[in-house]
Amino acid sequence: MNIIEQAKLAKKASKQISLLPINIRNGILTSFAQSLITNSNKIIEANELDIKEARDNNMSEALIDRLYLDTKRIENISYGILDIAKLEDPLNIVLEEKELASGIHLKKITSPMGLIAIIYESRPNVTADCAALCFKAGSACLLKGGKESYNSSKAIVDLFQEVLEKHSLSKEIVSLANKPTREETAKLMECREYVDLLIPRGGKALIDNVVMNAKVPVIETGAGICHIYVDEDVDLEMADRIIVNAKCSRPSVCNALETLLIHKSHTSYINHICDILEANGVTFYASEETSKCDSRIKVSDDSCYKTEYNDLMLNIKVVDNIDEAIKHIEEYGTHHSESILSSNKENVERFLNEIDSACLYHNASTRFSDGFEFGLGAEIGISTQKLHARGPMGLKELTTYRYILYGIGEIR
């Protein structure tokens, strides 16, 4: 079955889920979460096939880390599904209600999208998160993950489909694309007949491809060239903790630090932070001028500032002042997450007000850009655009709305 045929069936199944009451949706999610734990060995066996193939293809260790599943990670995925089940129902919320001049009573209420297609890279946890979020939001989903994670994702989707069928529901409510070709995937991006919303989640190349070629509505997510600016007035011990966390805690994710901007008054600090980061396996890149501050920094041209490494690599740049820091972020950033480390109130306010990114931090790690951390439950991605959704996308961002109007015979 090709991906367009899958989309057709999924669109039909979306009518079924849109009518499910919240207690049934939550019960199915709870059963799915339990099934992940009960069948963790099946998922791990499938994941081992993906890991072996990834190593055979010389995938980097950072990307393998994104792909890897063990009992603990599966448990965390399961807990995340249970958290989604506990969230309030995002559907049928009255956003606006009023009597019109005609006498008709108007209600504006939240409603399901219909069929949400999601194209993402090799992170099998995304398969479970996206399936659960779309389901809770009353929409069917068609998932097109990276080929590197196909076996893991299929094992997860198979378990969800088993739960759906036990509840006499169509398994096409949650579908995994069956290894489509690039041509088939391109057709999905144009499939206005069946796809109501398309969400790309991954690196810049994937997202740019979808945004440039899709004819269906798209929410742009994910690409994260995130910055931290160390201002002149700063607690450097605090800066140590934040920088190490932002770069090293999980370098493969989109909210990890990619470029460290340092005020010129702290050039001696570069040796210190490089010592700490090097001990964590980080390598460094900078312009020729900044590279003179530490012999471990490799010289690069400005292309390094446009690179989302997703690995233990970091750009460093010395800036003269906050103006230069803001200018650099606006030129090279992806409007994802940026942080200023400073005790200068004026500079903090300028940073927070003048930079046009979805998430802005003061004295905190960019790693907090996450649906769980924002209290949204799991997230579908980090939206870097401005229409409809911005920042971590939770349940509310996966709904649309409609107008319901009650009359007693009014005509116009």
PEHUCOR-V513109 format. One line per field, one symbol per residue. phi: phi as a letter, one per 40 degrees, with the letter a starting at -180 (. if undefined). burial: # if it has 24 or more other ideal C-beta (glycine too) atoms within 12 Angstrom, else .. A space follows every 50 residues. Layout:
# PEHUCOR-V513109
phi=???
burial=???
This chain:
# PEHUCOR-V513109
phi=.cccccccccccccccccccccccdccccccccccdccbccccccccccc cdcccccgccccccccccbbdccccccccccccccccccccgcccaaacc dcgccbbbbcacchbbcbbaccbcccdccccccccccgbcbbbbccccbd cccccccdcccccccccfbcccdbbbdcfccccccccccbcccbccabbc biccccccccccbcbcdbbcbhdbccbbbccccaccccddcccccccbca cccccccbbbbbcdcbcccddcccdcccccgcbbbacdcccccaccccca ccccccbccfacbacbacbcacdccccccccbcbgcabbbbabcdccccc dcccccbcbbbbfacccccadcccgcgcbcibcbbbcgaagdcbccccbb aabbbbbbhcbb
burial=..##.######.##.###.#.#.###.##########.##.###.##.## #..#....#..########...##..#########.#.####........ .........######################################### ##############..#.#.########.#...##.###.#..####### ####.##..##..#.#################.#.#..##.#######.# #############..##.##..##.###.#.######..##.##.##..# ...##.#############.##..##.##..###########.#..##.# ##..#.################.#.##########...############ ............
